[in-house]
Amino acid sequence: MLLRRITEHVRNQNWVAVLIDFFIVVVGVFIGLQVSNWNDTLGDRADEQRYLAELEKDLGTALEEIDETIGNAQMRRDAGLFVFDGGRQLETSATFSQMGATFSVEGQRDADPRDHLPLIFSIARIVDRHGDAYAELIATGKISVLEDRSLVRALSKYYSRYDEIQTGDQMNWTQMFTTQRLFQSRGVSMATPMSAEDFVILINDDDELEAALRNVSDLAGWQLKRLSSLRVETNSVLTLVKDAQE
């Protein structure tokens, strides 16, 4: 209809009418584009808030995972100091109670960790990557919906760091199976109670087992340093995510 009218005005050389019709077309296209952009912006803001909420959940879960893994590493490190250096008295902790409950340690809430050194040296945790929301943002190309570019950079750096630490933690996992195998080959079950005195006698003349247990302790200390740093970074990124939701 409009095109026919413009054609008629051109044929009649009614240039004022042509200009008016052209103006109407331009304004109509402009308004249409603006409405489309406005709808896209509203959609992006809704997506941004949804992803921010999911990122907050992922980072909160990561913090819980990191804290539990730190507790496990601390116990293995303390066991090494107790056995080899005569330091750090072992005490029943939430970590040990949880470990004891998993492996049916009798009276695990009040059990003495010094009577369960094979178990402590044999169980290692490593961090799992909790980054589903970030992975989806990258995979779908939706990372651009996050308006705070400093947050985008922080997330990229954080998850790269997380992956690096997780890869390094695999050494703890490998050492765990080595230690379990060595205990087994010597007729020691990791869930069987053993006094600290008997444990020391067991490893005194066993260079291979002693070296393995020292590795467990040293790797636990290394893991503690890395996870403590990761915990700080997690809190920092979590604060940025929360700020972006306000």
Buried (B, 14 or more C-beta within 10 A) or exposed (E): EEEEEBEEBEEEEBEEBBEEBEEEEEEEEEEEEEEEEEEEEEEBEEBBEEBBEBBBBBBBBBBEBBBBBBBBBBBBBBBBBBBBEEEBEBEBBEBBBEBBEEBEBEEBEEBBBBBBBBBBBBBBBBBBBBBEBBEEBBEEEBBEBBEBEEBBEBBEEBBEBBEEBBEBBEBBEEBBEBBBEBBEEEEBBBBBBBEBEEBEEBBEEBEEBBEBBBBBBBBBBBBBEBBEEBBEBBEEBBEBBEEBEE
